[in-house]
Amino acid sequence: MVATVLIVIVALIHAYIVVLEMALWTTPRGRKAFGMSAEKAETTRVMAANQGLYNGFLVAGLAWGLWLDAGGFQVKVFFLACVVVAGLYGAATVSRKILLVQAVPAGLALIALALHL
């Protein structure tokens, strides 16, 4: 039950990131979230939409794993591991904030899943 709640939280975080990257990137809310000027946001909006699409695949994979319930154990592990790796890479290359927003929640969900919590 704990693992399921944490996986839902990870999926919701990434669903919000999808919206930020695909729909709100050039808006004041999107620019504030990523610390960008209007000019930088405009020149990178296509790249951001592409990133948003990839984050959408993570959401879809986590939702698929949840839908499969106990039979989706490996699916959940795979997609949570993808989030952890992406979060670690983002933290190392872009901002340490990504570690807290993406990698830590996914890591906690992985631990809860492994412990059958």
MDAnalysis code that builds the backbone (N, CA, C; Angstrom):
import MDAnalysis as mda
import numpy as np

u = mda.Universe.empty(351, n_residues=117, atom_resindex=np.repeat(np.arange(117), 3), trajectory=True)
u.add_TopologyAttr("name", ["N", "CA", "C"] * 117)
u.add_TopologyAttr("resid", np.arange(1, 118))
u.add_TopologyAttr("resname", ["MET", "VAL", "ALA", "THR", "VAL", "LEU", "ILE", "VAL", "ILE", "VAL", "ALA", "LEU", "ILE", "HIS", "ALA", "TYR", "ILE", "VAL", "VAL", "LEU", "GLU", "MET", "ALA", "LEU", "TRP", "THR", "THR", "PRO", "ARG", "GLY", "ARG", "LYS", "ALA", "PHE", "GLY", "MET", "SER", "ALA", "GLU", "LYS", "ALA", "GLU", "THR", "THR", "ARG", "VAL", "MET", "ALA", "ALA", "ASN", "GLN", "GLY", "LEU", "TYR", "ASN", "GLY", "PHE", "LEU", "VAL", "ALA", "GLY", "LEU", "ALA", "TRP", "GLY", "LEU", "TRP", "LEU", "ASP", "ALA", "GLY", "GLY", "PHE", "GLN", "VAL", "LYS", "VAL", "PHE", "PHE", "LEU", "ALA", "CYS", "VAL", "VAL", "VAL", "ALA", "GLY", "LEU", "TYR", "GLY", "ALA", "ALA", "THR", "VAL", "SER", "ARG", "LYS", "ILE", "LEU", "LEU", "VAL", "GLN", "ALA", "VAL", "PRO", "ALA", "GLY", "LEU", "ALA", "LEU", "ILE", "ALA", "LEU", "ALA", "LEU", "HIS", "LEU"])
u.atoms.positions = np.array([
    [0.820, -1.197, 0.000],
    [0.000, 0.000, 0.000],
    [0.869, 1.269, 0.000],
    [1.922, 1.285, 0.818],
    [2.835, 2.435, 0.860],
    [3.498, 2.608, -0.503],
    [3.949, 1.498, -1.089],
    [4.595, 1.559, -2.401],
    [3.641, 2.132, -3.441],
    [2.399, 1.690, -3.407],
    [1.410, 2.176, -4.373],
    [1.211, 3.680, -4.235],
    [1.088, 4.157, -3.018],
    [0.913, 5.598, -2.786],
    [2.132, 6.363, -3.302],
    [3.326, 5.867, -3.004],
    [4.546, 6.542, -3.469],
    [4.654, 6.526, -4.995],
    [4.273, 5.425, -5.616],
    [4.308, 5.350, -7.089],
    [3.315, 6.339, -7.682],
    [2.140, 6.458, -7.082],
    [1.157, 7.440, -7.557],
    [1.734, 8.847, -7.426],
    [2.400, 9.131, -6.327],
    [3.020, 10.456, -6.140],
    [4.076, 10.708, -7.218],
    [4.930, 9.730, -7.477],
    [5.953, 9.876, -8.524],
    [5.281, 10.126, -9.878],
    [4.235, 9.370, -10.174],
    [3.529, 9.549, -11.450],
    [2.906, 10.944, -11.534],
    [2.324, 11.416, -10.446],
    [1.713, 12.756, -10.449],
    [2.758, 13.856, -10.599],
    [3.902, 13.687, -9.951],
    [4.996, 14.654, -10.119],
    [5.373, 14.741, -11.599],
    [5.514, 13.582, -12.225],
    [5.919, 13.577, -13.629],
    [4.799, 14.048, -14.554],
    [3.561, 13.806, -14.190],
    [2.447, 14.348, -14.982],
    [2.488, 15.878, -14.939],
    [2.796, 16.431, -13.783],
    [2.916, 17.879, -13.662],
    [4.101, 18.395, -14.489],
    [5.193, 17.664, -14.471],
    [6.349, 18.040, -15.284],
    [5.981, 18.013, -16.767],
    [5.197, 17.028, -17.179],
    [4.727, 16.964, -18.575],
    [3.983, 18.241, -18.926],
    [3.066, 18.648, -18.063],
    [2.283, 19.868, -18.312],
    [3.207, 21.082, -18.365],
    [4.131, 21.176, -17.415],
    [5.070, 22.305, -17.415],
    [5.884, 22.351, -18.701],
    [6.402, 21.202, -19.122],
    [7.299, 21.187, -20.282],
    [6.557, 21.279, -21.611],
    [5.371, 20.736, -21.680],
    [4.671, 20.707, -22.968],
    [3.686, 21.857, -23.156],
    [3.113, 22.367, -22.066],
    [2.066, 23.383, -22.212],
    [2.404, 24.719, -21.548],
    [3.174, 24.686, -20.488],
    [3.400, 25.914, -19.720],
    [4.825, 26.451, -19.803],
    [5.651, 25.863, -20.634],
    [7.072, 26.205, -20.695],
    [7.325, 27.702, -20.841],
    [6.605, 28.371, -21.720],
    [6.860, 29.788, -21.989],
    [6.018, 30.724, -21.130],
    [5.173, 30.173, -20.266],
    [4.344, 31.005, -19.393],
    [5.154, 31.411, -18.150],
    [4.671, 32.418, -17.431],
    [5.380, 32.801, -16.203],
    [5.564, 31.621, -15.239],
    [4.569, 30.762, -15.117],
    [4.676, 29.611, -14.208],
    [5.779, 28.650, -14.668],
    [5.806, 28.350, -15.955],
    [6.828, 27.455, -16.494],
    [8.221, 28.049, -16.388],
    [8.333, 29.329, -16.724],
    [9.651, 29.985, -16.639],
    [10.154, 30.029, -15.206],
    [9.251, 30.274, -14.256],
    [9.653, 30.310, -12.848],
    [10.112, 28.925, -12.383],
    [9.387, 27.902, -12.775],
    [9.728, 26.537, -12.357],
    [11.122, 26.138, -12.812],
    [11.516, 26.624, -13.995],
    [12.810, 26.236, -14.545],
    [13.816, 27.381, -14.544],
    [13.454, 28.515, -13.948],
    [14.383, 29.635, -13.801],
    [14.885, 30.191, -15.117],
    [13.958, 30.458, -16.036],
    [14.375, 30.933, -17.369],
    [13.749, 32.272, -17.722],
    [14.439, 32.983, -18.574],
    [13.902, 34.215, -19.137],
    [12.891, 33.854, -20.220],
    [12.091, 34.824, -20.598],
    [11.107, 34.608, -21.668],
    [11.810, 34.236, -22.974],
    [12.933, 34.875, -23.242],
    [13.668, 34.601, -24.483],
    [14.210, 33.170, -24.505],
    [14.812, 32.759, -23.400],
    [15.373, 31.399, -23.316],
    [14.250, 30.364, -23.421],
    [13.131, 30.620, -22.763],
    [12.003, 29.687, -22.819],
    [11.495, 29.554, -24.251],
    [11.415, 30.657, -24.944],
    [10.918, 30.610, -26.327],
    [11.861, 29.833, -27.236],
    [13.152, 30.028, -27.076],
    [14.104, 29.340, -27.958],
    [14.249, 27.856, -27.621],
    [13.820, 27.457, -26.423],
    [13.959, 26.047, -26.030],
    [12.619, 25.318, -25.921],
    [11.528, 25.939, -26.349],
    [10.205, 25.333, -26.141],
    [10.022, 24.018, -26.868],
    [10.582, 23.855, -28.060],
    [10.445, 22.586, -28.783],
    [11.221, 21.483, -28.061],
    [12.414, 21.807, -27.589],
    [13.193, 20.842, -26.825],
    [12.452, 20.448, -25.545],
    [11.845, 21.425, -24.886],
    [11.109, 21.149, -23.652],
    [9.910, 20.253, -23.910],
    [9.218, 20.484, -25.011],
    [8.075, 19.632, -25.349],
    [8.538, 18.195, -25.582],
    [9.698, 18.030, -26.189],
    [10.265, 16.692, -26.385],
    [10.565, 16.035, -25.034],
    [11.157, 16.792, -24.120],
    [11.408, 16.279, -22.767],
    [10.098, 15.900, -22.095],
    [9.089, 16.731, -22.276],
    [7.778, 16.460, -21.694],
    [7.196, 15.157, -22.194],
    [7.392, 14.888, -23.478],
    [6.902, 13.638, -24.052],
    [7.567, 12.448, -23.374],
    [8.868, 12.518, -23.164],
    [9.578, 11.429, -22.490],
    [9.090, 11.262, -21.047],
    [8.841, 12.361, -20.362],
    [8.287, 12.269, -19.017],
    [6.893, 11.645, -19.048],
    [6.158, 11.910, -20.117],
    [4.846, 11.282, -20.280],
    [4.957, 9.769, -20.398],
    [6.004, 9.298, -21.056],
    [6.212, 7.847, -21.149],
    [6.478, 7.249, -19.765],
    [7.194, 7.984, -18.913],
    [7.418, 7.511, -17.550],
    [6.093, 7.408, -16.795],
    [5.245, 8.418, -16.949],
    [3.922, 8.390, -16.308],
    [3.119, 7.200, -16.820],
    [3.123, 7.000, -18.128],
    [2.372, 5.885, -18.711],
    [2.887, 4.543, -18.190],
    [4.197, 4.398, -18.077],
    [4.772, 3.153, -17.578],
    [4.409, 2.900, -16.124],
    [4.460, 3.945, -15.315],
    [4.083, 3.781, -13.906],
    [2.599, 3.459, -13.774],
    [1.771, 4.122, -14.576],
    [0.333, 3.833, -14.551],
    [0.066, 2.401, -15.000],
    [0.787, 1.953, -16.010],
    [0.653, 0.578, -16.491],
    [1.004, -0.411, -15.377],
    [2.111, -0.170, -14.700],
    [2.511, -1.033, -13.594],
    [1.467, -1.068, -12.492],
    [0.898, 0.099, -12.169],
    [-0.158, 0.146, -11.152],
    [-1.399, -0.606, -11.616],
    [-1.741, -0.456, -12.884],
    [-2.907, -1.141, -13.442],
    [-2.731, -2.662, -13.376],
    [-1.514, -3.126, -13.596],
    [-1.240, -4.566, -13.534],
    [-1.233, -5.090, -12.097],
    [-1.236, -4.198, -11.126],
    [-1.247, -4.532, -9.699],
    [-0.036, -5.396, -9.352],
    [-0.225, -6.519, -8.690],
    [0.907, -7.361, -8.272],
    [1.665, -7.917, -9.470],
    [0.979, -8.145, -10.570],
    [1.628, -8.657, -11.774],
    [2.516, -7.635, -12.454],
    [2.447, -6.395, -12.014],
    [3.243, -5.337, -12.619],
    [4.503, -4.999, -11.851],
    [4.928, -5.892, -10.982],
    [6.110, -5.617, -10.146],
    [7.315, -5.199, -10.983],
    [7.662, -5.995, -12.004],
    [8.838, -5.688, -12.823],
    [8.660, -4.394, -13.610],
    [7.439, -4.133, -14.051],
    [7.165, -2.896, -14.788],
    [7.389, -1.694, -13.862],
    [6.889, -1.790, -12.650],
    [7.074, -0.700, -11.679],
    [8.555, -0.496, -11.376],
    [9.263, -1.587, -11.155],
    [10.699, -1.489, -10.862],
    [11.421, -0.816, -12.026],
    [11.131, -1.249, -13.247],
    [11.807, -0.690, -14.417],
    [11.571, 0.816, -14.530],
    [10.315, 1.241, -14.459],
    [10.026, 2.658, -14.658],
    [10.489, 3.513, -13.483],
    [10.406, 3.000, -12.274],
    [10.961, 3.744, -11.135],
    [12.479, 3.869, -11.267],
    [13.132, 2.805, -11.706],
    [14.584, 2.870, -11.918],
    [14.920, 3.898, -12.992],
    [14.115, 3.965, -14.043],
    [14.326, 4.988, -15.082],
    [14.228, 6.385, -14.494],
    [13.255, 6.603, -13.623],
    [13.098, 7.917, -12.986],
    [14.309, 8.222, -12.105],
    [14.775, 7.248, -11.343],
    [15.947, 7.460, -10.486],
    [17.165, 7.826, -11.334],
    [17.412, 7.074, -12.398],
    [18.567, 7.349, -13.259],
    [18.447, 8.736, -13.895],
    [17.261, 9.058, -14.410],
    [17.058, 10.380, -15.012],
    [17.237, 11.475, -13.968],
    [16.751, 11.242, -12.757],
    [16.901, 12.221, -11.689],
    [18.352, 12.422, -11.281],
    [19.102, 11.331, -11.210],
    [20.527, 11.438, -10.876],
    [21.290, 12.182, -11.972],
    [20.986, 11.859, -13.222],
    [21.653, 12.532, -14.336],
    [21.295, 14.024, -14.350],
    [20.008, 14.323, -14.166],
    [19.575, 15.716, -14.133],
    [20.216, 16.481, -12.991],
    [20.330, 15.829, -11.836],
    [20.958, 16.486, -10.682],
    [22.436, 16.759, -10.942],
    [23.094, 15.850, -11.644],
    [24.521, 16.010, -11.932],
    [24.785, 17.031, -13.032],
    [23.846, 17.186, -13.952],
    [24.111, 18.024, -15.124],
    [23.322, 19.328, -15.178],
    [22.194, 19.399, -14.465],
    [21.343, 20.589, -14.577],
    [21.148, 21.290, -13.235],
    [20.567, 20.583, -12.266],
    [20.268, 21.198, -10.976],
    [20.117, 20.122, -9.911],
    [20.684, 20.375, -8.754],
    [20.554, 19.423, -7.639],
    [19.107, 19.284, -7.184],
    [18.301, 20.277, -7.481],
    [16.875, 20.245, -7.139],
    [16.196, 19.010, -7.746],
    [16.664, 18.592, -8.902],
    [16.088, 17.433, -9.583],
    [16.253, 16.170, -8.746],
    [17.328, 16.104, -7.994],
    [17.546, 14.959, -7.112],
    [16.383, 14.823, -6.126],
    [15.998, 15.933, -5.521],
    [14.927, 15.917, -4.532],
    [13.547, 15.749, -5.151],
    [13.341, 16.350, -6.311],
    [12.024, 16.312, -6.936],
    [11.753, 14.974, -7.621],
    [12.762, 14.378, -8.243],
    [12.547, 13.166, -9.021],
    [13.189, 11.926, -8.419],
    [14.477, 11.958, -8.180],
    [15.194, 10.734, -7.788],
    [14.807, 10.241, -6.393],
    [14.717, 11.137, -5.431],
    [14.410, 10.705, -4.061],
    [13.025, 10.070, -3.956],
    [11.956, 10.709, -4.475],
    [10.652, 10.047, -4.376],
    [10.617, 8.687, -5.088],
    [11.243, 8.597, -6.254],
    [11.274, 7.322, -6.980],
    [12.095, 6.292, -6.218],
    [13.196, 6.719, -5.620],
    [14.011, 5.804, -4.824],
    [13.248, 5.274, -3.617],
    [12.510, 6.152, -2.954],
    [11.692, 5.718, -1.819],
    [10.613, 4.732, -2.269],
    [10.007, 4.999, -3.412],
    [8.990, 4.088, -3.945],
    [9.611, 2.729, -4.272],
    [10.816, 2.742, -4.832],
    [11.517, 1.478, -5.127],
    [11.803, 0.687, -3.852],
    [12.246, 1.373, -2.827],
    [12.520, 0.693, -1.562],
    [11.230, 0.106, -0.985],
    [10.164, 0.892, -0.976],
    [8.886, 0.403, -0.460],
    [8.391, -0.780, -1.282],
    [8.573, -0.717, -2.583],
    [8.159, -1.816, -3.456],
    [8.969, -3.073, -3.145],
    [10.274, -2.925, -2.986],
    [11.147, -4.074, -2.700],
    [10.818, -4.705, -1.352],
    [10.403, -3.876, -0.399],
    [10.070, -4.371, 0.941],
    [8.595, -4.798, 1.055],
    [7.895, -4.709, -0.064],
    [6.469, -5.085, -0.116],
    [5.635, -4.296, 0.893],
    [5.944, -3.008, 0.993],
    [5.186, -2.144, 1.903],
    [3.964, -1.580, 1.218],
])
